Amino acid sequence: YGAKIRAPHALVMTFLFKSGSLREKLKSIAQATYAHSRNLAYFVSTYKGLMALQSRLQGKKIPFHSFFAACIGGWLVFGENNPINSQIIMYLLSRILFGLSRLAVEKGYVPQPKQDPFPLVAGLIWGTVLWLFEYHRQTLQPSLQSSMTYLYDDSNVWHDISDFLIYNKRTDSK
């Protein structure tokens, strides 16, 4: 699963934003794919092993088991702050926030919104990220900085149609 998810992403991001030879780019793609796949395999194994152990020790499965097993697995496997783990954690954080929001409504802690809150959330997120990009760029994750630099800075200079179709940052003098 990790290879299926990471390989296409690494391929696109590497060819869009990384410099170097074809061999270096392919090596980078393989390394990112391997790291993502390995970490997911280690995490799933750790999680399932700890779940089985807890269930066996207590004679039954209880909700806290999944939280505890995942905390231990997350700390052991994803605790190193590197680009792959960082991206996975950010991906999970966004899904968790949506899930907790839905759970809060489902449990009655928050009233059901009269209108879809998604447009407001989208506006606030885009407003915040562009404010951070413009005034506190260094606080953003490096790949997000790269994407936003491409979209909002590099797009200010155009040479020809290849800038739009390929990449608009020239390394040679045309």
C-alpha positions as CSV (number, residue, x, y, z in Angstrom):
1,Y,0.0,0.0,0.0
2,G,2.8,2.4,0.9
3,A,4.4,1.9,-2.5
4,K,1.1,2.4,-4.3
5,I,0.6,5.7,-2.5
6,R,4.1,7.1,-2.3
7,A,5.6,6.2,-5.8
8,P,3.3,8.3,-7.9
9,H,3.5,11.2,-5.4
10,A,7.3,11.0,-5.3
11,L,7.5,10.7,-9.1
12,V,5.5,13.9,-9.6
13,M,7.2,15.9,-6.8
14,T,10.7,14.8,-7.8
15,F,10.3,15.7,-11.5
16,L,8.6,19.0,-10.6
17,F,10.8,20.3,-7.9
18,K,14.1,18.5,-7.6
19,S,17.2,19.1,-9.7
20,G,19.8,16.4,-10.5
21,S,20.4,13.7,-13.0
22,L,17.7,11.2,-14.0
23,R,19.6,8.5,-11.9
24,E,19.5,10.8,-8.8
25,K,15.8,11.5,-9.3
26,L,15.0,7.8,-9.7
27,K,17.0,7.0,-6.6
28,S,15.2,9.6,-4.6
29,I,11.8,8.2,-5.8
30,A,12.8,4.7,-4.8
31,Q,14.1,5.9,-1.4
32,A,10.9,7.8,-0.6
33,T,8.8,4.9,-1.7
34,Y,10.8,2.4,0.3
35,A,10.7,4.6,3.5
36,H,6.9,5.1,3.3
37,S,6.2,1.4,2.6
38,R,8.6,0.3,5.4
39,N,7.2,2.7,7.9
40,L,3.6,1.6,7.2
41,A,4.5,-2.1,7.4
42,Y,6.3,-1.5,10.7
43,F,3.5,0.5,12.1
44,V,0.8,-2.0,11.1
45,S,2.8,-4.9,12.5
46,T,3.4,-3.0,15.8
47,Y,-0.2,-1.9,16.1
48,K,-1.6,-5.4,15.4
49,G,0.9,-7.1,17.7
50,L,0.1,-4.7,20.5
51,M,-3.6,-5.1,20.0
52,A,-3.3,-8.9,20.1
53,L,-1.1,-8.7,23.2
54,Q,-3.5,-6.4,25.1
55,S,-6.5,-8.4,24.2
56,R,-4.8,-11.6,25.3
57,L,-3.7,-10.0,28.6
58,Q,-7.1,-8.5,29.5
59,G,-9.2,-11.3,27.9
60,K,-11.1,-8.9,25.7
61,K,-10.7,-6.0,23.3
62,I,-11.5,-2.5,24.7
63,P,-11.4,0.9,23.0
64,F,-8.4,2.1,24.9
65,H,-6.3,-0.7,23.3
66,S,-6.4,0.8,19.9
67,F,-5.4,4.3,21.2
68,F,-2.5,2.9,23.3
69,A,-1.2,0.5,20.5
70,A,-1.3,3.3,17.9
71,C,0.4,5.8,20.3
72,I,3.2,3.4,20.9
73,G,3.5,2.5,17.2
74,G,3.3,6.1,16.1
75,W,6.0,7.1,18.5
76,L,8.3,4.2,17.6
77,V,7.8,4.3,13.8
78,F,6.8,7.8,12.9
79,G,8.6,9.6,15.8
80,E,11.6,10.7,13.6
81,N,11.0,14.2,12.1
82,N,11.8,13.6,8.4
83,P,10.0,14.6,5.2
84,I,8.1,11.3,4.8
85,N,6.9,11.1,8.4
86,S,6.0,14.8,8.4
87,Q,3.8,14.4,5.4
88,I,2.1,11.3,6.7
89,I,1.4,13.1,10.1
90,M,0.1,16.2,8.3
91,Y,-2.2,14.0,6.2
92,L,-3.5,12.3,9.3
93,L,-4.0,15.5,11.2
94,S,-6.3,17.0,8.6
95,R,-8.4,13.8,8.5
96,I,-8.5,13.7,12.3
97,L,-9.7,17.3,12.6
98,F,-12.6,16.5,10.1
99,G,-13.4,13.3,11.9
100,L,-13.4,14.9,15.4
101,S,-15.6,17.7,14.0
102,R,-18.1,15.2,12.7
103,L,-18.0,13.2,15.9
104,A,-18.7,16.3,18.0
105,V,-21.8,17.0,15.9
106,E,-22.8,13.3,16.0
107,K,-22.5,13.2,19.8
108,G,-24.3,16.5,20.3
109,Y,-21.3,18.4,21.7
110,V,-21.7,20.9,18.8
111,P,-25.0,21.7,17.2
112,Q,-25.6,20.6,13.7
113,P,-24.7,23.5,11.5
114,K,-27.6,25.1,9.7
115,Q,-25.4,25.6,6.6
116,D,-22.5,23.6,5.3
117,P,-19.4,24.9,7.1
118,F,-17.0,23.7,4.4
119,P,-16.9,27.0,2.4
120,L,-16.0,28.9,5.6
121,V,-13.4,26.3,6.6
122,A,-11.9,26.4,3.1
123,G,-11.7,30.2,3.1
124,L,-10.0,30.2,6.6
125,I,-7.5,27.6,5.6
126,W,-6.5,29.3,2.4
127,G,-6.4,32.7,4.1
128,T,-4.1,31.3,6.8
129,V,-1.8,29.4,4.5
130,L,-1.3,32.4,2.2
131,W,-0.7,34.7,5.1
132,L,1.9,32.3,6.5
133,F,3.5,32.0,3.0
134,E,3.7,35.7,2.5
135,Y,4.8,36.7,6.0
136,H,6.2,33.6,7.8
137,R,7.2,31.3,5.0
138,Q,9.9,29.5,7.1
139,T,7.1,28.1,9.3
140,L,5.6,26.1,6.4
141,Q,6.7,22.5,5.6
142,P,9.4,22.5,2.8
143,S,7.4,20.8,0.1
144,L,4.5,23.2,0.7
145,Q,6.9,26.1,0.5
146,S,8.2,24.7,-2.8
147,S,4.7,24.4,-4.2
148,M,3.7,27.8,-3.2
149,T,6.9,29.4,-4.4
150,Y,6.2,27.8,-7.8
151,L,2.6,29.0,-7.8
152,Y,3.0,32.5,-6.3
153,D,6.5,33.6,-6.9
154,D,7.9,31.8,-10.0
155,S,4.7,32.4,-11.9
156,N,5.6,36.1,-12.0
157,V,8.2,35.5,-14.7
158,W,7.2,33.9,-18.0
159,H,9.5,33.1,-21.0
160,D,7.3,31.1,-23.3
161,I,4.6,28.3,-23.3
162,S,7.1,25.8,-21.9
163,D,6.9,27.7,-18.6
164,F,3.3,26.7,-18.3
165,L,3.7,23.2,-19.7
166,I,6.9,22.1,-18.1
167,Y,8.4,24.2,-15.3
168,N,8.9,28.0,-15.2
169,K,12.2,28.2,-13.5
170,R,15.0,28.4,-15.9
171,T,18.4,27.0,-15.0
172,D,20.0,27.8,-18.4
173,S,20.1,31.1,-20.3
174,K,17.8,30.9,-23.3
